[in-house]
């Protein structure tokens, strides 16, 4: 009988896979609603067509950023080099926080017509940039030694 080989994965891979899955699934769901139901809902609430178009565009932007970053987090979770740098999961969690603020702020403007504070969206964008910079630092500090 062949001996079973158990693959050990780092502790942070599962949470990153879960984050990517949640971000990806919710981006598809919100994007589908934005494409099919959002304009009708906004028009029924009395918004003028220019405002409806603006809100749909904002929602599409939020969905696009959310999906791109879901895919980036998925790539980090699956990358073999992710086990060689603590900065990889830090980058992924920073990207997740940035998505929550950037896309979440835009969603609150679209769906609730309000936002907690005007600076949430640009702060979220800045945190997204920071997440990519952390990934850059991780790439620059990885040694050539695969062990």
N, C-alpha and C positions, 0 to 999 in steps of 0.2 A: 504494500500500500504506500502511496506517495504521502510524504509528510506535508502537512498544511503549513503554508507560509503566511504569517500574519504581517500585514504591512502596518507599520506604525507611522502615523502622521502627526505632525506637530499640533499641539493643543489649539493654536490660533486658526488652523485651517477650517475647522467646522464653523466657527462663528462667522468667518469671512464668507464661506459658501452660503450660509444662511442669510447674511446681509445682502449678498449679490442676488440671491433668489427672491428675497422680499422686494428689493429695489426694482428688479427686472419685472416681476409679476405685477407690481403696483403701477409701474410705468406703462405697461401694456394696457392695463385696465383703465387708467386715467386717460391715456391717449385715445383709447377707443371711445370713451365717453365724450372727450373733447371733440372728436371728429363727428360724432353722431348725435349726441344729446345735449351738449353744452349750448350750442347756439339757440336751440329751441327753448331751453330752460331760461337763458338770459333774456331772450325776446319776451317770454311770458312774464318776466319780472319787470318789464317796461324799459329795458335798456335800449338805447338808440343803436342803429346798425353799426356806427363807427365804434362805439364802446364794445359791442359784441365782438366785432372783428379784432379789436385790441386785446380783449380778454382771451379770445381763442388763441391768438398769437402768443400771448404770455404763457398760456397753458402748454402750448406746443413747445415753447422754449424750455419750460420747466421739465417736461417729459423727456425732451431730447437730452438735456444735461443729466437727468436722472439715469437714463438708459446708458449713456456713454460711461458714466461712472460706475454703474452696476457691472458693466462688462470689464472695466478696469479692475474692480475689486475681485471679480471672478478670475481674471487672469493672474492676479497676485496670489490668490488662494491656490491656484493650480500650478504655479511656477515652481519648479524644483529649487530655484535659487532662493525662494522665499524662506526656506529653512535656515539660510546662512546669514540672515540679517534681521535683527529685531526692528529695524526701520521699515521693513516691508509691511508688517501688520500695522505699524503706527501710521504709515502712509495710507493704508486702506481705511483705517478708522477715521483718519482726518478727512479723507474724501467723503466718507459716509456722513460725517458731521456737516461738511460743506454742502452736501446735497440736501440734508435736512433743512438747513437754513436758506440756501439759495432757492431750491425748488419749492420747499415748504412755504417760504415767504411769497413766492409768486402764486402758489396754489391758494393761499389765504386771500390774496388780492382778487383772484379770479372767482373763487367760490363764496367767500364771505364778504367781499368788497371792502375789506379792511386788513390791516396788518398791525402787529403789536408795535412795531417801530419801523420807520422808513429805512433804517440802516441794516435791517436783517438781510435783505437780498445782497447788497454789496459786501457785507461781512461774510456771508456764505460764499460768495465768489472768491473773496480773498482767502478763505480757508481751503477752497478747492485748489487754488494756486499753491498754497502751502503744502497740501497733500502731494501735489506733483513735484514740488521742490524736495520734499522728504524722500520721495522715490528716486529723484536724481541723486541725492546724497547717498542713498542706499546703493545705487548702481556704481557710484564713484568709489565707494569704500569697500565693495566686495573684493575679496582677494581672488587671484587667478587659481588658487588652490581649491579644488572641488570638495575637499574634506571638511 
